[in-house]
Each structure stands twice: as structure tokens, then as C-alpha cells.
Amino acid sequence: MVFRSLIRTFAAVMKDIDIVYKFLRDIAAHNDRAWFAAHRDEYDRARAIFEGMAEQVIAGLAIIDPSVAHLGVKDCTYRFYRDTRFSEDKSPYKRHFGLYVAAHGKKAFHGGYYLHIEPEACMIAGGAYCLPANILRAVRQSIVDEIDEFRSIVEATEFHSLFPTLGMDRVKTVPKGFSRDFPFPDYIRPKDYSIASPIPDDFLRQSNWLQQTLHAFEVMKPFLNFINYAIDEFE
């Protein structure tokens, strides 16, 4: 009986996430208001499934990181409509669902945990993005001042296996104001302090996707603690 129950649960997980994937593939192929209006019920269903997953992630994260326990799904998700004012891409809708769980809110500089659902581009990620120059400098200075602690986090075997690359973009040389003799320049070259681990679409079809996601966030937490300690002095 237990085995049959597990099979049914697994089948339900696969069916639900495939509904989400199908909608996202369809909106990527038909990204216009007329198509969306005609298929609004499909969006509503996919969104409900995603928000159910988001609720589970937030509840699990609250155990790992109590600082996010006050957050709800609406605090951590985004409008599906794109802001096209400053983009050459004028398609009105996103092609993904994203969950960003950050204790100080989605718009704060304080870093958080991120789950990205998009066919062929899913990822578990996190960190701090779009930091102003003074806060970015403070984070870099914290790394220089506490390099042994920082290395113990980012060079740990499991962390480095999950999150091998630090930052989405980086300066070409040692940042201005820092010694060129600093022995670990790659740790202060990033323009942001984000990390990401791509996951295959099948990851979210697995019955233990939630446990695996939360484990990755647990591995991430010491990194976030380090970065946020420097950021929070300015917020």
C-alpha cells in the first residue's frame, strides 16, 4: 500500500510540473496578449501549481533560516507581466516562474534564495544582485578582511560542486582601491555576489525535489550569511 501511494504521489508531481512546463513553452511560442487572453485558464492553473510549490519551499526554508519565516508566497513571487519600458524585447509576458525568498524583501539589497522554473533553463540560485558601488565595495572589503572564513565557505567541497561560479559578471582586473597583491583576486572581481546551480527539467519531476532544493539552500546559507552581514550594515 505504501509503495502504491508513493507511485501515485510521484505521478502527481510529474503531472503537475508538466502542466507548468507546457504553459511556459506555449507562452514562449505565443507571447502576445491575444493568445494569453484565450488561454488564461491554463496560466491560472500553472500559476496555482507554481505557487503551491513556492509555499512548500518557503515553509521548508523557514526551518533552515528563521529570518524568512514571516514571508508568504506574494512576498516572494513576481508579476508575470514584463516591464518592457527599457527593453528591446517588447513581448508582454515572462517565460518563467521565479521564487525569490529574501528576509528583507524582493527589492532589498540583502541577498536571498532563488528558484527559477523555465523549460531547459531551471536553476537553484541565490545571493545579492545589483549592489550599489558603496555596498559592493563593502562586501569585497569583508572578503579581503575575512578571507580565511570566506574561503572555508566557497571552497567547501559540496558548495563548490553545487555553485562553482561566483557572480554573473566581473571586472577584468583587481577592483580599484584593492591591492593587486591580494592572493585571491577572483573573489573580489565579481560585480554581484550571486551563485547558481542549473538543474534539469527532470529534477522537478522527482518526488524528493523539495528535499533536494532545500538541501541546496542549506549549503548556500553560510555564503548568504557572510554576504548579508556586510550588506546589512548599509541597509
C-alpha positions in Angstrom: 0.0 0.0 0.0 2.8 2.4 0.9 4.6 1.6 -2.4 1.4 2.3 -4.4 0.9 5.6 -2.5 4.4 6.7 -3.4 3.8 5.8 -7.1 0.6 7.9 -7.1 2.4 10.8 -5.4 5.3 10.7 -7.9 2.9 10.5 -10.8 1.0 13.6 -9.4 4.3 15.5 -9.1 5.3 14.7 -12.7 1.8 15.6 -14.0 1.7 19.0 -12.1 5.2 20.2 -13.2 4.5 19.1 -16.8 1.4 21.4 -16.8 3.7 24.2 -15.8 6.3 23.3 -18.4 3.7 23.1 -21.1 2.3 26.5 -20.3 5.7 28.1 -20.3 6.7 26.5 -23.6 3.4 27.7 -25.1 3.8 31.3 -23.8 7.3 31.4 -25.2 6.0 30.4 -28.6 2.9 32.7 -28.4 4.0 35.6 -26.4 1.1 38.0 -27.2 -1.9 39.4 -25.4 -4.5 37.8 -27.6 -3.1 34.3 -27.1 -2.7 34.8 -23.3 -6.3 36.0 -23.0 -7.6 32.9 -24.9 -5.5 30.6 -22.6 -5.9 32.5 -19.3 -7.2 29.3 -17.6 -4.0 27.5 -18.5 -2.0 30.3 -16.9 -4.1 30.3 -13.8 -3.7 26.5 -13.4 0.1 26.6 -14.0 0.4 29.6 -11.6 -1.5 27.8 -8.9 0.8 24.8 -9.2 3.8 27.0 -9.0 2.5 28.9 -6.0 1.8 25.6 -4.3 5.5 24.6 -4.8 6.6 28.0 -3.7 4.6 27.7 -0.4 6.4 24.4 0.3 9.8 25.9 -0.4 9.1 28.9 1.9 7.9 26.7 4.7 11.0 24.5 4.5 13.3 27.5 4.3 11.8 28.9 7.4 13.1 26.0 9.3 16.6 26.3 7.8 16.6 30.1 8.0 14.1 31.5 10.5 14.7 35.1 9.2 12.4 34.3 6.3 9.6 32.8 8.4 7.4 35.9 8.2 7.3 35.7 4.3 4.3 34.5 2.3 4.1 33.5 -1.4 3.1 37.0 -2.5 6.2 38.4 -0.8 8.5 36.1 -2.8 6.9 36.0 -6.3 6.6 38.4 -9.2 4.1 39.6 -11.7 4.0 37.6 -14.9 3.8 40.7 -17.0 7.2 42.1 -18.2 8.3 45.7 -17.8 9.2 46.5 -21.4 9.9 50.2 -21.0 13.7 49.8 -21.2 13.9 46.6 -23.2 14.2 45.9 -26.9 12.2 42.8 -26.3 8.6 44.1 -26.2 6.9 40.7 -25.6 4.5 41.3 -22.7 4.9 38.1 -20.7 7.7 36.3 -18.9 8.8 32.8 -20.0 9.5 31.6 -16.5 8.2 31.5 -12.9 10.6 32.7 -10.2 10.6 32.4 -6.4 13.0 34.8 -4.5 12.9 34.3 -0.7 14.8 37.2 0.9 14.2 38.2 4.5 14.2 42.0 3.8 12.0 41.7 0.7 12.4 41.3 -3.1 13.6 44.9 -3.6 16.2 45.0 -0.8 19.9 44.6 -1.4 20.0 41.9 1.3 20.5 38.6 -0.6 18.1 35.7 -0.7 17.3 32.3 -2.2 16.0 31.8 -5.7 14.3 29.0 -7.6 13.8 29.5 -11.4 11.4 27.4 -13.3 11.8 27.6 -17.1 11.9 24.6 -19.6 15.5 23.7 -20.3 16.7 26.6 -18.1 15.7 25.7 -14.5 18.1 26.6 -11.7 18.6 26.9 -8.0 20.3 30.1 -7.2 20.7 32.9 -4.7 22.9 35.8 -3.5 22.8 39.5 -3.8 22.3 41.3 -7.1 22.6 44.9 -8.5 24.5 46.2 -5.5 25.3 49.9 -5.3 29.0 50.8 -5.6 29.5 51.5 -1.8 27.8 48.3 -0.8 29.7 46.2 -3.4 32.9 47.7 -2.1 31.9 46.8 1.5 31.3 43.2 0.5 34.6 43.0 -1.3 36.4 44.5 1.7 34.7 42.0 4.0 36.1 39.2 1.8 39.6 40.7 2.0 39.4 41.2 5.7 38.0 37.7 6.4 39.5 35.7 3.5 40.0 32.6 5.5 36.4 32.4 6.6 35.2 33.2 3.1 37.4 30.5 1.5 36.2 28.0 4.0 32.6 28.6 2.7 33.1 28.9 -1.1 35.8 26.2 -1.3 34.0 23.6 0.7 33.6 20.5 -1.5 29.8 20.4 -1.6 29.4 24.2 -2.0 31.9 24.3 -4.9 30.3 21.3 -6.5 26.8 23.0 -6.5 27.9 26.6 -7.1 31.3 26.6 -8.9 31.0 30.2 -10.3 30.8 33.3 -8.2 28.9 36.2 -9.8 27.3 36.7 -13.2 29.7 39.4 -14.3 33.1 40.6 -13.1 35.7 43.3 -13.7 38.8 42.3 -15.7 41.4 43.2 -13.1 41.5 43.8 -9.4 38.9 46.4 -8.5 40.1 50.0 -7.9 41.2 50.6 -4.3 42.2 47.0 -3.6 45.8 45.7 -3.6 47.0 43.9 -6.6 48.9 41.7 -4.3 45.7 40.2 -2.8 46.2 36.5 -3.4 42.6 35.6 -4.2 41.6 38.3 -6.8 38.8 36.2 -8.3 36.8 36.6 -5.1 36.7 40.4 -5.3 36.3 40.7 -9.1 32.6 39.9 -9.3 30.2 42.8 -9.9 27.5 40.9 -8.0 27.6 38.1 -5.4 25.2 35.6 -6.8 25.6 31.9 -7.3 23.6 29.4 -9.4 23.2 25.6 -10.0 21.5 24.6 -13.2 19.0 21.7 -12.8 17.5 19.6 -15.5 13.7 19.6 -16.0 13.5 16.1 -14.6 14.7 17.4 -11.2 11.3 18.9 -10.5 9.6 15.7 -11.6 11.2 13.8 -8.8 9.2 13.1 -5.7 12.1 14.5 -3.5 12.6 17.7 -5.4 11.7 19.7 -2.4 14.2 18.0 -0.1 16.9 18.4 -2.7 16.1 22.1 -3.2 16.1 22.8 0.5 19.4 21.0 0.9 21.0 23.2 -1.8 19.7 26.2 0.0 21.1 24.9 3.3 24.5 24.6 1.6 24.1 28.1 0.3 23.2 29.6 3.7 26.7 30.3 5.1 27.5 32.2 1.9 24.4 34.3 2.2 25.2 34.9 5.9 28.6 36.2 5.1 27.5 38.5 2.2 24.5 39.8 4.1 26.5 40.7 7.2 28.3 43.3 5.1 25.2 44.4 3.2 23.1 44.9 6.3 25.4 47.5 7.7 24.2 49.8 4.9 20.5 49.0 4.7 
